[in-house]
Amino acid sequence: MIKRLTLTLLVLFIVTTSYAGSLPKHYPVPGGIAVIELGSNRPDKVTFKKRKVLVTQSDKKWYAVVGIPLSSKAGTHTLVVTNQKQQKQIKFKVSKKQYQTQHLEIKNKRKVNPYAKDMDRIIKEKKIIGAALKAWTEAHDISFTFELPVQGRFSSPFGLRRYFNGQARRPHSGLDIAAPEGTPILAPAEGTIINTGDYFFNGNTVFIDHGQGLITMYCHLNRISVKAGDTVKRGDSIGEVGMTGRVTGPHLHWSVSLNNARVEPKLFLAKKYQNGLQLKHE
């Protein structure tokens, strides 16, 4: 009995620690991630475009894990590292990335061209959503290896240049996963629910804070099964797939935000999901 318990604990330890210390894929493009070595000592603060950046340790070295906004230009960018009020700059290159174009026909034309009375709601919601995506909580042992939050077909990839009813809109800032209404949505990693709500464009939405500016967002839910302040573990249910908000069918819109930059969610998934995510020089 003791041997069996010891073996079980060992297996649990291996499963738990297999996520710790692993880094996401270095993919320095607009909408990607730059993983930059900082040395053997943890800095007091690291910033990119005046935004605080996640710092983590792997193999006794410290790294900055930097979210690169979709609006970033290719070329040389600068990370600012602060230690005891002294600053140094680390330069890194961002490569070009060409995203595809998508044209969608939205039956509810109000979701494309909102009425004047909708705008007050949209403006208020934008502030609430923005505050959630900017959230910063000090945390250690952050997992960068996510489970897929819902089983389904990848229907719209991240970064698409989108047109709704022929009108240009902002690039697609998440990964759409098509699945039947009611399909369970599971937390991809542990974290804290920092907000939930029903929004004009996003529909029923959940935000999970994974620590140090790593936030995940889940939109268009049919049902939300968590509330702000709840702690979730990997695999916990947070709701069900739906088609609330601006949609063409039932699906989950899943966004990953890092230092308030929306980045490619596939970078946090197993390698089998990362086909096509290579730089030209790799």
C-alpha positions in Angstrom: 0.0 0.0 0.0 2.8 2.4 0.9 4.7 1.5 -2.3 1.6 2.2 -4.4 1.0 5.5 -2.6 4.7 6.5 -3.1 4.4 5.7 -6.9 1.2 7.7 -7.2 2.8 10.7 -5.5 5.8 10.4 -7.8 3.6 10.3 -10.9 1.7 13.4 -9.6 5.0 15.2 -9.0 6.2 14.5 -12.5 2.9 15.6 -14.1 2.9 18.8 -12.0 6.5 19.7 -12.5 6.5 19.0 -16.2 4.8 22.4 -16.7 7.1 24.3 -14.3 10.2 25.9 -15.7 9.2 25.3 -19.3 9.2 28.4 -21.6 6.8 29.2 -24.4 8.1 29.1 -28.0 10.3 32.1 -29.0 8.4 33.6 -31.9 9.2 37.3 -32.2 6.7 38.5 -34.8 3.7 40.9 -34.4 1.3 38.9 -32.3 4.1 36.6 -31.1 6.3 36.2 -28.1 10.0 37.1 -27.5 11.8 35.0 -24.9 14.9 36.9 -23.8 17.6 35.7 -21.4 18.3 38.1 -18.6 21.1 36.4 -16.7 21.4 34.5 -13.4 19.9 37.2 -11.2 16.3 38.3 -11.2 15.9 42.0 -12.2 13.7 44.3 -10.2 11.6 45.2 -13.2 11.5 44.6 -17.0 9.4 46.8 -19.3 8.5 46.8 -23.0 6.8 49.9 -24.5 6.4 51.1 -20.9 4.5 48.0 -19.9 5.7 45.7 -17.2 6.8 42.3 -18.6 6.6 38.8 -17.1 9.8 37.4 -15.8 10.4 33.7 -15.0 13.2 31.3 -14.2 14.3 28.3 -16.2 17.4 26.2 -15.7 18.8 28.7 -13.1 18.5 31.6 -15.6 16.0 34.4 -15.7 14.0 35.2 -18.8 11.6 37.9 -19.9 8.6 36.6 -21.7 7.4 39.5 -23.9 4.1 39.8 -25.7 4.5 41.6 -29.0 1.4 43.6 -30.1 -0.1 42.9 -33.5 0.5 46.6 -34.4 4.2 46.3 -33.9 6.5 47.0 -36.8 9.3 44.6 -37.9 12.7 45.7 -36.9 14.7 46.3 -33.7 12.9 46.8 -30.4 14.0 47.6 -26.9 13.5 45.9 -23.5 14.3 48.0 -20.5 15.7 46.1 -17.5 15.9 47.9 -14.1 18.1 46.8 -11.2 18.5 48.9 -8.1 17.4 52.0 -10.0 20.0 51.3 -12.7 18.7 50.6 -16.2 20.0 48.8 -19.2 18.6 48.2 -22.6 18.4 44.8 -24.4 17.7 45.0 -28.1 15.8 42.2 -29.9 14.5 41.8 -33.4 10.9 41.4 -34.5 10.4 39.6 -37.8 7.7 40.3 -40.4 4.5 38.3 -40.3 1.8 38.3 -43.0 -1.6 37.2 -41.7 -4.4 36.0 -43.9 -7.6 37.9 -44.7 -11.1 36.8 -43.8 -14.5 38.1 -45.0 -17.5 37.3 -42.8 -21.2 38.0 -43.3 -23.0 39.0 -40.1 -26.8 38.6 -40.2 -27.4 40.9 -37.2 -26.2 44.1 -38.9 -26.5 46.0 -35.6 -23.4 44.0 -34.5 -21.4 45.5 -37.4 -22.8 49.0 -37.3 -24.1 49.6 -33.7 -27.0 52.0 -33.1 -26.2 55.3 -31.4 -27.8 54.0 -28.2 -25.4 51.0 -28.3 -22.3 53.2 -28.2 -22.6 54.2 -24.5 -22.7 50.5 -23.6 -19.8 49.6 -25.9 -17.6 52.4 -24.5 -18.3 51.4 -20.9 -17.6 47.7 -21.7 -14.3 48.6 -23.5 -13.0 50.1 -20.3 -14.0 47.0 -18.2 -12.5 44.6 -20.7 -9.3 46.8 -21.0 -8.9 46.8 -17.2 -9.1 43.0 -17.1 -6.6 42.6 -19.8 -4.2 45.0 -18.1 -4.4 43.2 -14.7 -1.1 42.4 -13.0 -0.7 40.0 -10.1 2.7 38.9 -8.7 3.0 35.2 -9.1 5.6 32.4 -9.4 5.7 29.0 -11.1 3.6 30.2 -14.0 2.6 27.5 -16.4 3.2 28.3 -20.1 2.0 24.9 -21.3 -1.8 25.2 -21.7 -4.4 22.5 -22.3 -6.8 23.2 -25.1 -9.8 24.8 -23.4 -12.4 23.1 -25.6 -12.4 20.2 -28.0 -13.4 21.4 -31.5 -12.3 22.6 -34.9 -10.0 25.7 -35.3 -12.4 27.8 -37.4 -10.6 31.2 -37.4 -6.9 31.5 -36.7 -5.3 34.3 -34.7 -4.3 37.5 -36.5 -6.7 37.4 -39.5 -7.3 40.7 -41.2 -11.1 40.8 -40.9 -13.9 42.3 -42.9 -17.5 42.2 -41.6 -20.1 42.7 -44.3 -17.4 44.2 -46.5 -16.2 46.6 -43.8 -12.6 46.4 -42.4 -12.3 45.7 -38.7 -9.4 45.1 -36.3 -7.3 42.0 -36.7 -8.7 38.8 -35.1 -7.1 38.9 -31.6 -7.8 35.3 -30.6 -8.3 31.7 -31.8 -11.8 30.6 -32.7 -12.7 27.0 -31.9 -16.0 25.8 -33.3 -18.0 23.3 -31.2 -21.6 22.5 -30.5 -23.5 24.7 -28.0 -23.1 23.4 -24.5 -19.7 21.9 -25.1 -17.7 22.3 -21.8 -15.0 24.9 -21.7 -12.1 24.1 -19.3 -9.5 26.2 -17.7 -6.2 25.6 -19.6 -4.1 26.2 -16.5 -4.5 27.3 -13.0 -5.5 30.9 -12.2 -8.0 33.3 -10.7 -11.2 34.5 -12.3 -10.8 38.3 -12.4 -14.1 39.2 -14.2 -17.1 37.8 -16.0 -19.7 39.7 -18.0 -22.1 39.9 -20.9 -20.7 42.3 -23.5 -22.1 43.7 -26.8 -19.6 42.2 -29.1 -18.0 39.4 -26.9 -21.2 38.0 -25.4 -20.8 36.1 -22.2 -17.2 36.3 -21.3 -14.7 35.0 -18.7 -11.2 36.3 -17.8 -8.6 34.2 -16.0 -5.5 35.8 -14.4 -2.6 33.4 -14.6 -0.1 35.9 -13.0 2.3 38.6 -14.1 0.1 40.0 -16.9 -0.7 36.6 -18.4 -4.5 36.8 -18.9 -6.8 34.5 -20.9 -10.2 35.5 -22.2 -13.1 33.3 -23.3 -16.0 34.8 -25.3 -19.5 34.0 -26.7 -20.3 31.5 -23.9 -23.8 30.0 -23.6 -23.4 29.7 -19.8 -20.8 30.9 -17.3 -20.1 28.6 -14.4 -17.6 30.7 -12.4 -17.6 34.1 -10.8 -15.0 36.8 -10.0 -12.6 35.7 -7.2 -12.9 32.0 -7.9 -9.6 30.0 -8.1 -9.5 27.5 -10.9 -7.2 24.6 -11.6 -6.2 23.1 -14.9 -9.3 21.2 -16.3 -11.9 23.0 -14.2 -15.1 23.9 -16.0 -15.6 27.7 -16.5 -18.7 27.5 -18.8 -20.1 26.2 -22.1 -19.7 27.1 -25.7 -22.4 29.3 -27.1 -23.2 32.0 -29.7 -23.7 35.1 -27.7 -22.5 38.5 -28.9 -21.2 39.0 -32.5 -21.0 35.5 -34.0 -21.8 33.5 -37.2 -22.2 30.2 -35.3 -21.4 28.5 -32.0 -17.8 28.7 -31.1 -15.3 29.8 -28.4 -13.2 32.8 -29.1 -10.1 32.3 -26.9 -7.6 35.1 -26.4 -4.2 35.1 -24.6 -2.9 38.5 -23.4 0.7 39.0 -22.3 1.7 42.5 -21.0 -1.6 43.7 -22.5 -0.7 42.5 -26.0 -2.9 39.8 -27.6 -0.6 37.0 -28.8 -1.0 33.7 -30.7 -2.7 31.2 -28.3 -1.1 28.2 -30.1 2.3 29.3 -28.6 1.1 28.0 -25.3 -0.2 24.7 -26.6 1.6 21.4 -27.3 3.9 21.4 -30.4 1.4 19.4 -32.4 -0.8 22.6 -32.6 2.1 24.8 -33.6 2.3 23.8 -37.3 3.2 26.9 -39.4 4.7 28.8 -36.5 8.2 29.0 -37.8 10.4 32.0 -38.6 12.0 32.2 -42.1 15.5 31.7 -40.6 14.6 28.7 -38.5 
